[in-house]
Amino acid sequence: MLLVDGDVLVSHCTFSKFDDIQPTELTPWIGFVYTFEKYRGNRYAGLLFREAERLAKERSVKEIYLSTNHTGLYEKYGFEYKTMLDDIEGNPSRIYVKHI
């Protein structure tokens, strides 16, 4: 998913069955979340998350997941810490869930 300001990319993320935590039964995932520095502080990622939630509801999905090393960022968007799991490179990652 992309958020643009005219021809300029503001923020992006993926919404997919798999992410960097594998193997796992958890799905779907929001991943590769990034907002360009000029646009930070405006909660633009939240617009992308709402679109992911809309897509999840269309598919009757009750939870969406996100893996990160950040603490205190995704909680602002309603995500709750679930557990720690290793990513595909063997590094520990914080797993968050959002109930739809």
C-alpha positions as CSV (number, residue, x, y, z in Angstrom):
1,M,0.0,0.0,0.0
2,L,1.2,3.5,-0.9
3,L,0.3,6.9,0.4
4,V,1.4,9.7,-1.9
5,D,1.4,13.5,-2.0
6,G,1.0,14.2,-5.7
7,D,4.0,12.4,-7.2
8,V,5.8,12.1,-3.9
9,L,5.8,8.9,-1.9
10,V,4.8,9.7,1.7
11,S,4.4,6.3,3.4
12,H,4.2,2.7,2.5
13,C,3.6,-0.8,3.9
14,T,2.7,-4.3,2.8
15,F,-0.3,-6.3,3.7
16,S,0.4,-10.0,3.0
17,K,0.0,-13.5,4.1
18,F,3.6,-13.8,5.1
19,D,6.3,-11.5,6.5
20,D,9.7,-12.0,8.0
21,I,8.5,-14.3,10.8
22,Q,8.4,-17.8,9.4
23,P,7.2,-20.4,9.8
24,T,4.1,-19.2,11.7
25,E,0.4,-19.8,11.6
26,L,-0.1,-16.1,12.3
27,T,-1.5,-14.2,9.3
28,P,-2.0,-11.7,7.7
29,W,0.9,-9.3,8.3
30,I,1.5,-5.6,7.9
31,G,5.2,-5.2,7.0
32,F,7.9,-2.9,5.7
33,V,6.2,0.1,7.3
34,Y,8.0,3.4,6.4
35,T,7.1,7.1,6.4
36,F,9.6,9.4,4.9
37,E,11.1,11.9,7.4
38,K,9.5,15.0,5.9
39,Y,6.1,13.5,6.6
40,R,6.6,11.9,10.1
41,G,4.6,13.1,13.0
42,N,1.3,13.3,11.0
43,R,0.2,9.7,11.7
44,Y,0.1,8.9,7.9
45,A,1.0,5.3,8.6
46,G,-2.3,5.1,10.5
47,L,-4.1,5.8,7.2
48,L,-2.4,2.7,5.7
49,F,-3.3,0.7,8.8
50,R,-6.9,1.6,8.4
51,E,-6.9,0.4,4.8
52,A,-5.3,-2.9,6.0
53,E,-8.0,-3.2,8.6
54,R,-10.7,-2.6,5.9
55,L,-9.1,-5.3,3.7
56,A,-9.0,-7.7,6.7
57,K,-12.7,-7.1,7.4
58,E,-13.6,-7.8,3.8
59,R,-11.9,-11.2,4.2
60,S,-13.5,-11.8,7.7
61,V,-10.0,-11.7,9.3
62,K,-10.2,-11.1,13.1
63,E,-6.5,-10.2,13.7
64,I,-3.6,-8.6,11.9
65,Y,0.0,-8.9,12.9
66,L,3.2,-6.8,12.7
67,S,6.8,-7.5,13.6
68,T,9.2,-4.8,14.7
69,N,12.0,-3.8,16.9
70,H,10.2,-0.6,17.9
71,T,8.6,-0.2,21.3
72,G,5.9,2.4,21.9
73,L,5.2,3.2,18.2
74,Y,2.5,0.8,17.1
75,E,0.6,0.9,20.3
76,K,-0.5,4.4,19.3
77,Y,-2.4,2.7,16.4
78,G,-4.1,0.1,18.6
79,F,-1.6,-2.7,18.2
80,E,-0.9,-4.8,21.3
81,Y,2.3,-6.6,22.1
82,K,1.8,-10.4,21.8
83,T,5.2,-12.1,22.0
84,M,8.8,-12.3,20.8
85,L,9.6,-14.5,17.8
86,D,12.8,-14.9,15.7
87,D,12.7,-13.4,12.2
88,I,14.0,-15.3,9.1
89,E,17.6,-14.1,9.9
90,G,17.3,-15.5,13.5
91,N,17.0,-12.1,15.2
92,P,14.4,-11.6,17.9
93,S,11.4,-9.4,16.9
94,R,8.5,-8.0,18.8
95,I,5.2,-9.3,17.5
96,Y,2.1,-7.1,17.7
97,V,-1.5,-7.9,17.1
98,K,-4.5,-5.7,16.3
99,H,-7.9,-7.2,16.8
100,I,-10.3,-6.2,14.1
